[in-house]
Amino acid sequence: ANSWIEAMRNKVQGILAEDDKEQRLTLWSGARSAFVWYETVAGPLILEMALWKGKIEQYKSSNNGGQPPDREECRYFCGSAVVIPNVLQYLDIIVGSDAISIESDLFVD
């Protein structure tokens, strides 16, 4: 759950420990890119999971323990298609084909 915090902490410690100015700037750029990724990609994914969980919990409480809807049904009816684009718009995060793309290898230490 805290892996992103640990990853960012390691990146910051690497920046602070580096003596070479050019290398420090490179490490800073990597840390900033990682943060942008967490903000633009991981955040919306976590929001979608929370909406999905809420829908499952709502179904469980209203159905008295019956069979919950399947995975695709929960995902479709959780409201993420409406909620997430509106939240991202409010946060000034670009959605769609213009979205920021950060390579996953930035986060491997």
Backbone as ProteinMPNN parsed JSONL, in Angstrom:
{"seq_chain_A": "ANSWIEAMRNKVQGILAEDDKEQRLTLWSGARSAFVWYETVAGPLILEMALWKGKIEQYKSSNNGGQPPDREECRYFCGSAVVIPNVLQYLDIIVGSDAISIESDLFVD", "coords_chain_A": {"N_chain_A": [[0.816, -1.202, 0.0], [2.004, 1.211, 0.635], [3.988, 1.437, -1.229], [4.471, 3.348, -3.238], [5.112, 5.569, -1.761], [7.458, 4.741, -0.536], [9.022, 4.381, -2.834], [9.196, 7.031, -3.796], [10.449, 8.217, -1.613], [12.924, 6.906, -1.695], [13.862, 7.914, -4.13], [14.122, 10.665, -3.545], [16.017, 10.538, -1.478], [18.152, 9.569, -2.958], [18.633, 11.769, -4.607], [19.406, 13.7, -2.701], [21.724, 12.523, -1.737], [23.467, 12.594, -3.842], [26.374, 14.01, -5.261], [27.203, 15.112, -7.668], [26.205, 17.656, -9.78], [24.914, 17.525, -12.335], [24.061, 14.859, -12.405], [22.357, 14.935, -10.22], [20.36, 16.623, -11.218], [19.372, 14.967, -13.232], [18.379, 12.851, -11.665], [16.447, 14.283, -10.262], [14.689, 14.965, -12.332], [13.777, 12.403, -12.985], [12.441, 11.747, -10.586], [10.453, 13.683, -10.575], [9.043, 12.956, -12.887], [8.143, 10.455, -12.065], [6.416, 11.229, -10.002], [4.513, 12.659, -11.472], [3.467, 10.531, -12.93], [2.307, 9.003, -10.84], [0.363, 10.788, -10.055], [-1.209, 11.154, -12.393], [-1.805, 8.643, -13.471], [-1.859, 6.466, -11.535], [-3.479, 7.577, -9.501], [-6.152, 7.989, -10.673], [-6.691, 5.257, -11.157], [-6.824, 4.199, -8.579], [-8.999, 5.651, -7.636], [-10.989, 4.585, -9.315], [-11.013, 1.93, -8.393], [-11.937, 2.363, -5.789], [-14.527, 3.344, -6.302], [-15.615, 1.108, -7.498], [-15.443, -0.767, -5.394], [-17.194, 0.493, -3.621], [-19.607, 0.17, -5.014], [-19.874, -2.606, -4.973], [-20.105, -3.033, -2.198], [-22.467, -1.607, -1.745], [-24.251, -3.173, -3.187], [-24.069, -5.601, -1.761], [-25.137, -4.835, 0.74], [-27.741, -4.151, 0.068], [-28.765, -6.446, -1.012], [-28.886, -8.411, 0.833], [-26.732, -10.259, 1.272], [-26.68, -11.78, -1.067], [-25.654, -13.162, -4.287], [-23.055, -11.27, -5.565], [-22.798, -8.884, -8.291], [-21.059, -9.721, -11.363], [-17.583, -9.146, -12.236], [-17.234, -7.408, -14.545], [-19.758, -6.255, -14.648], [-19.883, -4.884, -12.206], [-17.845, -3.053, -12.651], [-18.874, -1.625, -14.794], [-21.245, -0.492, -13.76], [-20.373, 1.081, -11.631], [-20.012, 3.776, -11.964], [-17.698, 4.996, -12.759], [-17.089, 5.836, -15.347], [-18.277, 8.266, -15.585], [-17.598, 9.713, -13.269], [-14.712, 9.725, -13.013], [-13.603, 11.104, -15.403], [-14.683, 13.665, -14.864], [-13.542, 14.331, -12.383], [-10.83, 14.323, -13.09], [-10.822, 16.388, -14.94], [-11.406, 18.533, -13.279], [-9.084, 18.54, -11.802], [-7.301, 19.364, -13.661], [-6.042, 17.449, -15.277], [-5.087, 15.888, -18.193], [-7.186, 13.99, -20.307], [-7.559, 11.029, -22.249], [-6.323, 10.66, -25.632], [-4.326, 12.552, -25.471], [-3.184, 12.23, -23.039], [-0.687, 12.134, -20.466], [2.137, 10.114, -20.871], [4.111, 7.959, -19.191], [6.998, 6.022, -18.968], [7.103, 2.789, -17.536], [9.535, 1.855, -16.585], [10.781, 3.853, -15.197], [10.268, 3.589, -12.557], [11.517, 1.483, -11.469], [13.892, 0.472, -9.257]], "CA_chain_A": [[0.0, 0.0, 0.0], [2.868, 2.387, 0.721], [5.132, 1.268, -2.119], [4.761, 4.591, -3.954], [5.77, 6.455, -0.797], [8.826, 4.244, -0.41], [9.72, 4.669, -4.089], [9.508, 8.463, -3.837], [11.44, 8.468, -0.556], [14.217, 6.453, -2.23], [14.285, 8.856, -5.169], [14.549, 11.897, -2.878], [17.277, 10.244, -0.79], [19.176, 9.493, -4.001], [18.936, 13.151, -5.016], [20.14, 14.362, -1.623], [23.034, 11.894, -1.556], [24.292, 12.775, -5.051], [27.224, 15.201, -5.246], [27.33, 15.644, -9.02], [25.044, 18.496, -10.095], [24.216, 16.997, -13.519], [23.382, 13.622, -12.005], [21.256, 15.351, -9.34], [19.295, 17.115, -12.094], [18.786, 13.788, -13.875], [17.581, 12.166, -10.645], [15.293, 15.14, -10.0], [13.781, 14.793, -13.454], [13.159, 11.085, -12.806], [11.513, 11.816, -9.458], [9.301, 14.473, -11.01], [8.293, 12.114, -13.819], [7.462, 9.432, -11.259], [5.305, 11.878, -9.313], [3.485, 12.93, -12.488], [2.815, 9.249, -13.203], [1.436, 8.67, -9.714], [-0.749, 11.73, -10.056], [-2.07, 11.056, -13.573], [-2.19, 7.273, -13.796], [-2.198, 5.681, -10.356], [-4.607, 8.203, -8.792], [-7.429, 7.584, -11.267], [-6.906, 3.823, -10.966], [-7.254, 4.02, -7.187], [-10.357, 6.178, -7.578], [-11.878, 3.606, -9.935], [-11.152, 0.794, -7.476], [-12.786, 2.785, -4.675], [-15.907, 3.381, -6.803], [-15.99, -0.286, -7.713], [-15.664, -1.338, -4.066], [-18.43, 1.076, -3.102], [-20.733, -0.445, -5.696], [-19.998, -3.967, -4.444], [-20.634, -2.913, -0.835], [-23.857, -1.188, -1.873], [-25.009, -4.337, -3.637], [-24.12, -6.555, -0.654], [-26.038, -4.364, 1.795], [-29.126, -4.115, -0.411], [-29.163, -7.762, -1.492], [-28.855, -9.323, 1.971], [-25.736, -11.313, 1.128], [-26.839, -12.561, -2.287], [-24.536, -13.206, -5.227], [-22.742, -9.943, -6.114], [-22.653, -8.864, -9.749], [-19.719, -10.118, -11.804], [-16.561, -8.107, -12.31], [-17.546, -6.424, -15.585], [-20.983, -5.553, -14.268], [-19.507, -3.927, -11.156], [-17.051, -1.99, -13.254], [-19.748, -0.826, -15.648], [-22.251, 0.235, -12.986], [-19.821, 1.824, -10.493], [-20.067, 5.199, -12.256], [-16.372, 5.548, -13.029], [-17.054, 6.472, -16.666], [-18.738, 9.645, -15.406], [-16.907, 10.358, -12.157], [-13.28, 9.928, -13.226], [-13.3, 12.236, -16.295], [-15.013, 14.937, -14.219], [-12.525, 14.602, -11.364], [-9.584, 14.67, -13.782], [-11.005, 17.719, -15.526], [-11.302, 19.462, -12.164], [-7.684, 18.57, -11.389], [-6.504, 19.788, -14.826], [-5.292, 16.331, -15.828], [-5.562, 15.627, -19.547], [-7.76, 12.661, -20.476], [-7.663, 10.559, -23.624], [-5.116, 10.436, -26.423], [-3.309, 13.532, -25.103], [-2.754, 11.974, -21.662], [0.749, 11.996, -20.252], [2.58, 8.725, -20.873], [5.395, 7.805, -18.525], [7.428, 4.635, -19.063], [7.112, 2.125, -16.234], [10.886, 1.58, -16.104], [11.235, 4.946, -14.323], [9.966, 3.283, -11.167], [12.283, 0.328, -11.045], [15.162, 0.909, -8.634]], "C_chain_A": [[0.857, 1.263, 0.0], [4.044, 2.316, -0.237], [5.471, 2.55, -2.876], [5.465, 5.583, -3.037], [7.23, 6.045, -0.644], [9.632, 4.552, -1.662], [10.114, 6.14, -4.161], [10.548, 8.821, -2.778], [12.834, 8.064, -1.043], [14.746, 7.407, -3.29], [14.813, 10.151, -4.544], [15.874, 11.671, -2.157], [18.422, 10.141, -1.788], [19.598, 10.869, -4.473], [19.797, 13.84, -3.959], [21.547, 13.804, -1.437], [23.986, 12.143, -2.73], [25.063, 14.091, -4.984], [27.318, 15.883, -6.604], [26.05, 16.383, -9.421], [24.246, 17.946, -11.273], [23.439, 15.736, -13.175], [22.194, 13.937, -11.095], [20.085, 15.854, -10.165], [18.596, 15.961, -12.808], [17.901, 13.03, -12.896], [16.316, 12.961, -10.315], [14.242, 14.987, -11.095], [13.054, 13.452, -13.357], [12.137, 11.088, -11.683], [10.259, 12.595, -9.843], [8.425, 13.675, -11.968], [7.51, 11.032, -13.076], [6.251, 10.033, -10.561], [4.169, 12.183, -10.282], [2.736, 11.647, -12.815], [1.855, 8.877, -12.084], [0.183, 9.542, -9.725], [-1.722, 11.472, -11.203], [-2.548, 9.651, -13.887], [-2.671, 6.523, -12.557], [-3.403, 6.259, -9.612], [-5.959, 7.825, -9.368], [-7.721, 6.087, -11.118], [-7.403, 3.531, -9.556], [-8.681, 4.53, -7.008], [-11.346, 5.181, -8.178], [-12.085, 2.39, -9.023], [-12.054, 1.14, -6.292], [-14.26, 2.84, -5.099], [-16.453, 1.969, -6.984], [-16.312, -0.956, -6.38], [-16.956, -0.805, -3.457], [-19.664, 0.448, -3.718], [-20.961, -1.871, -5.188], [-20.599, -3.935, -3.041], [-22.109, -2.511, -0.851], [-24.723, -2.381, -2.27], [-25.155, -5.355, -2.512], [-25.129, -6.125, 0.4], [-27.496, -4.362, 1.348], [-29.646, -5.491, -0.805], [-29.115, -8.819, -0.391], [-27.93, -10.516, 1.745], [-25.878, -12.17, -0.106], [-25.599, -12.51, -3.159], [-24.274, -11.807, -5.787], [-22.641, -10.004, -7.63], [-21.234, -9.263, -10.141], [-18.831, -8.884, -11.979], [-16.895, -7.007, -13.324], [-18.789, -5.606, -15.24], [-20.69, -4.504, -13.187], [-18.754, -2.747, -11.757], [-17.934, -1.058, -14.072], [-20.679, 0.058, -14.824], [-21.696, 1.049, -11.82], [-19.828, 3.333, -10.723], [-18.729, 5.82, -12.616], [-16.284, 6.257, -14.374], [-17.494, 7.932, -16.599], [-17.873, 10.367, -14.382], [-15.452, 10.697, -12.503], [-12.98, 11.057, -14.213], [-13.611, 13.598, -15.668], [-14.018, 15.308, -13.136], [-11.233, 15.039, -12.034], [-9.662, 16.05, -14.417], [-10.842, 18.79, -14.439], [-9.85, 19.626, -11.728], [-6.744, 19.019, -12.506], [-5.591, 18.688, -15.349], [-5.914, 15.977, -17.167], [-6.034, 14.179, -19.656], [-7.748, 12.3, -21.953], [-6.327, 10.441, -24.313], [-4.009, 11.425, -26.094], [-2.759, 13.314, -23.701], [-1.245, 11.772, -21.598], [1.096, 10.515, -20.177], [3.977, 8.655, -20.286], [5.768, 6.328, -18.57], [7.561, 4.033, -17.671], [8.516, 1.88, -15.703], [11.459, 2.722, -15.26], [11.115, 4.571, -12.86], [10.683, 2.06, -10.658], [13.618, 0.804, -10.497], [16.234, -0.111, -8.859]], "O_chain_A": [[0.465, 2.277, -0.579], [5.01, 3.062, -0.076], [6.646, 2.815, -3.132], [6.316, 6.351, -3.486], [8.125, 6.889, -0.625], [10.796, 4.943, -1.57], [11.239, 6.463, -4.543], [11.431, 9.642, -3.028], [13.806, 8.789, -0.831], [15.946, 7.679, -3.342], [15.842, 10.671, -4.975], [16.761, 12.522, -2.216], [19.538, 10.575, -1.501], [20.78, 11.114, -4.713], [20.795, 14.484, -4.284], [22.456, 14.525, -1.027], [25.19, 11.92, -2.606], [24.496, 15.144, -4.692], [27.495, 17.099, -6.679], [24.959, 15.814, -9.403], [23.017, 17.905, -11.214], [22.296, 15.565, -13.6], [21.151, 13.289, -11.182], [18.934, 15.549, -9.852], [17.376, 15.973, -12.971], [16.798, 12.611, -13.25], [15.247, 12.385, -10.113], [13.048, 14.891, -10.811], [11.854, 13.374, -13.617], [11.071, 10.489, -11.82], [9.145, 12.215, -9.482], [7.199, 13.717, -11.869], [6.365, 10.734, -13.415], [5.183, 9.422, -10.529], [2.999, 11.989, -9.953], [1.514, 11.661, -12.963], [0.719, 8.481, -12.344], [-0.918, 9.072, -9.435], [-2.934, 11.562, -11.011], [-3.596, 9.484, -14.51], [-3.786, 6.002, -12.545], [-4.258, 5.507, -9.144], [-6.836, 7.381, -8.627], [-8.879, 5.697, -10.969], [-8.3, 2.71, -9.365], [-9.48, 3.91, -6.308], [-12.418, 4.954, -7.618], [-13.2, 1.885, -8.899], [-12.844, 0.308, -5.845], [-15.139, 2.43, -4.341], [-17.606, 1.684, -6.661], [-17.333, -1.632, -6.25], [-17.721, -1.556, -2.85], [-20.658, 0.217, -3.029], [-22.101, -2.292, -4.996], [-21.497, -4.716, -2.73], [-22.904, -3.019, -0.06], [-25.816, -2.562, -1.732], [-26.234, -5.916, -2.321], [-25.894, -6.949, 0.902], [-28.393, -4.552, 2.169], [-30.857, -5.679, -0.921], [-29.289, -10.005, -0.669], [-28.313, -11.657, 2.002], [-25.238, -13.218, -0.185], [-24.605, -11.88, -2.798], [-25.155, -11.215, -6.411], [-22.419, -11.077, -8.191], [-20.311, -9.152, -9.334], [-19.285, -7.744, -11.88], [-16.845, -5.82, -12.999], [-18.851, -4.408, -15.514], [-21.187, -3.38, -13.25], [-19.0, -1.592, -11.409], [-17.757, 0.16, -14.042], [-20.879, 1.227, -15.154], [-22.472, 1.655, -11.082], [-19.665, 4.097, -9.771], [-18.63, 7.038, -12.763], [-15.488, 7.183, -14.531], [-17.126, 8.736, -17.455], [-17.464, 11.507, -14.604], [-15.015, 11.831, -12.306], [-12.159, 11.915, -13.892], [-12.896, 14.57, -15.907], [-13.68, 16.482, -12.985], [-10.606, 16.008, -11.606], [-8.68, 16.792, -14.428], [-10.213, 19.824, -14.665], [-9.433, 20.714, -11.333], [-5.527, 19.052, -12.319], [-4.486, 18.967, -15.815], [-7.126, 15.787, -17.265], [-5.377, 13.261, -19.167], [-7.908, 13.17, -22.81], [-5.313, 10.159, -23.675], [-2.849, 11.162, -26.411], [-1.958, 14.114, -23.218], [-0.62, 11.303, -22.549], [0.417, 9.75, -19.493], [4.917, 9.233, -20.833], [4.945, 5.472, -18.245], [8.062, 4.674, -16.747], [8.691, 1.713, -14.496], [12.526, 2.564, -14.666], [11.78, 5.162, -12.01], [10.47, 1.646, -9.519], [14.385, 1.464, -11.199], [17.366, 0.075, -8.413]]}, "name": "protein", "num_of_chains": 1, "seq": "ANSWIEAMRNKVQGILAEDDKEQRLTLWSGARSAFVWYETVAGPLILEMALWKGKIEQYKSSNNGGQPPDREECRYFCGSAVVIPNVLQYLDIIVGSDAISIESDLFVD"}
